[in-house]
Amino acid sequence: MSILDMLAIPEQIEAEGGYVIATYYLETAARSEIIQKVSAIAVEQTTGTWIPVPEETPEVRERHVAKVVGVYEVPGHEFEVPSSCDTRQFVFQLAFPAVNFGPQIPMLLSTVIGNISMSGKLKLLDLKFPKEFLDGFKGPKFGVPGVRRLLGVESRPLLNNMIKPCTGYPPEVGAKLFAQAVRGGVDIVKDDELIADPPFCPMVDRVKLYMEAARQIYEETGHKVLYTVNVTDRADKVRDNAHRAIDAGVNALMINYLTVGISAMQGLAEDPDINVPILAHLDFAGTMYESPISGMSSHLVLGKLARLAGADVVVYPSPYGKFPFLKERYLQIGHHLLSKWQHLQPVFPMPGGGVMPNVVPAIINDFGNDCILGAGGAIHGHPMGPVAGGKAMRQAIDAVINGVSLKAAAEQYPELKAAVDAWGLMDEDEKSLFEIKQ
């Protein structure tokens, strides 16, 4: 098979179907033969190795080798490479036959960004899936509409609290913090990613105490809450943890899906006996997306793949908080979680990491009402205590959806005023940066 035989017309690939199209960034030496290099990658990740082998027949290659869909240089040199140019930058696309790996994520990733992840300055930018591939995934059991239905909240943005401190407390202390947050109006309480089933705060004990507090508050006030308990563990123990937590009364789950493995979360989502929402936590994601020249894009790690694997809520960085994150990336992730995508339910984006009342207008402006505000320290570190912290966040949400400025709302509500006095409001420069509509 010649290099020309490996080239494919994009429209032909689309018409044939059955291919996952991967888009990459590649930086290479100025005098490299780029078509030859890209073709070698296509073979390396499908049928070939460094030397021809007898059973790699033309028939095998025709059915299983990846096709080169396009190679695009940035900037596009048309005549010659300037002598001052040491490196060149390309975007290229390969079409991988989906039959090579089938509808599962581990072998998909092994194929599209496996060994080549160690081959230098190469980053997986995007994946486009054919319908028949997506049909093999059930996706989220609940998604946005299901989570809203469980909580009885039809349209407003939801409020989540991460219990703080992150770890180190017994179940009784956690239950007190849980109840305070819920009495403040929180809709979802999640474990911090740093606590799962430690001996000083066993998971089942935690679930029983927290859910009893939730029951009491519901009977008093009619306010419903989901508790997403962290079931992260060895891959072979995650499902057992989930079943133990559900048997103890929990009504939602959380998993650090990137340290356990994306398919461990998919196993939870597709288990018919696990009929509660799943919150996917972002930790470890930076090891995959932070480099501009290796790994894979954040919207794949935190968007497409998380939704494909069945997350109902995905926590990821807010550009307005404590983690450095481009607003364009944050919006792109939200787009991939919320937009129509074949049969897969839309998923709640949950920006977190330093979320407090003063950023509520920006996040709601970005996503509308289908978002979850993830606040930890802003609730448990509120000057008037956690109950007031929850109220301040809810007051900020209500102000935004009713078209009232935070400054005006703070004059009406002491809890919000205390938060504004402690942490301030966005100044005019920040407002233009965050594109808040007044």
C-alpha positions, 0 to 999 in steps of 0.5 A: 500500500502506497502513501497515496493509497492511505489518503482519503477524501473527507466526504468519502469517509463521511459517506462510508461511515464506520470511522472515528476521525481524530484530529491532531496537532503536530510539531516537527522538524522543518525538513520532515516529510510530513505526509510520510510521517503522518502516514507512518502514525496511521499505520503504527496505530493500526496494523503495522510495526517498525518492520513489515510482517507476513500477515500484514496483507493488503487485505488486512491493511485495506480493512483496518489501516487508518486513513489520512483525511487531511494535513494542514500547516499553520501557517501554510507554506506554499512554495518553500520553508524559510531557511530561518524556520527550525520547526513546522506546525501541522494539524492533521486528521486520521480516520480510524476504522471503528471495527478495530476497537468497537464501542468502548473507551479503553481501546479507543484511546489506546488506538487514537492516542496510545503509543504515539502519546510518547512520540514527541510534540503531538496532541489529540485535539478532537474526536468525531464519532459515527452514529453507529459507534455512539449507538453502542453507548447508553450515556447518562441515565439522568442527565439534566432533565433527570437530575432536575426531576429528582430535585423538583427544580424545573429551571433555575441553576442548581447549587452544589456544596463541597464539604470543607475541610476536604478530609480529616474529619469524622462522620459526625462532623461531616453530618453537621457541615452537610446539614448546615449547607442544606439548610442554607438552600444547597441542592447537591452536597458532594464529598471532596475528591480527597475523601472516599472510605478512610478509616476515620470517616467510613463511607457507609457511616457517612452515608447513613448520617448524612441521609438521615440529616437530609430526611429530617430537613426534607420533613421540616422544609420540603427541600430535597437534596442529593448527596454524591458520595465518593466511591473512588477506589481500585477499579475492581472495588468501585461497583461494590462501593456504589452498591454498599452506598446505595444500600445504606441510602445514598441517592447519588454517587461521585467518582474520580473517574480519571484516576480510576479509569473512565470505563469504571464510571461507565460500568456504574452508569450502565449497571441496571441496579445503580439507579442514581445520578453520577457526578464525575470529578475532574482531578488528574485531568491536568496531567492529560490536557495541560500541555499545549504539545502533548496529551489531549484536549480538555473538552475531550477529557472533561466533555465528550468522553465523560458524557459518553461514559455516562456522567450526569454532572461533570465538575471542571475548572471555572476561569473565574476561580483559583485554577488557570483555565481559558474561558474558551476551553471552559465554554467549549466543555459546556457546549459538549456537555449540553448540546444535542448529541445523538441519543445522549442526554445533556449533562450538567456542567459544574464550574468549580474551584473558587466559585463565590457569589461574585462570579455567579452572574458570569457563570449563569450568563455563560450557560443559562440556567442549565448549570450547577454552581459548585461552591466549597469555601464560599459556603463553609468559609462564609463570615456568618457560617455555612447556613448563611453561606448557602443562603448567600449563594442562593440569593446571588442565583435568584438575583441574577435570574430575576435581573437584579444586580448583586449590589442591589440584592446585597442591600436586601439580604444580610448574608449576600452583603456579608459575602460581598463585603468579604470578597467583593464584586467584579469591577468594570474591567472584569465585567467586560472580560467575563462578558456579563450582560447587565 
